């Protein structure tokens, strides 16, 4: 059973930084796509960043390009999201997601991911 546990959320002032972590367990052998999604109050869930293990290649939502960086540490079985220059509109619940094995395409739709973490809350004050 795949388990994803996010951590690192909190309250930060605009312009500040946070690093989110997603520790994975239970993944079978294969290549995956991992992604971070967020859901702001009153809005739909949207992709923030994705990482395909096959190349590797990355994807970033337009609103976070140049500010956020997705990365992974194979030894620690952890995916990270480094968030810089945070804005109030970045506020939301951030979720880690993982695709089915042997996926290569970084899908922007949350329906394309098989497993999800419980989420970690990020609040950016002005």
Secondary structure, DSSP 8 states (H G I E B T S, - for coil): --EEEEE--EEEETT--EEEEEEEE---SS--EEEEEEE-TTS--EEEEEEETTTTEEEE-TTTTTTEEEEEETTTTEEEEEE-S--GGG-EEEEEEE--TT--S--SSGGG-SEE---EEEEEE-
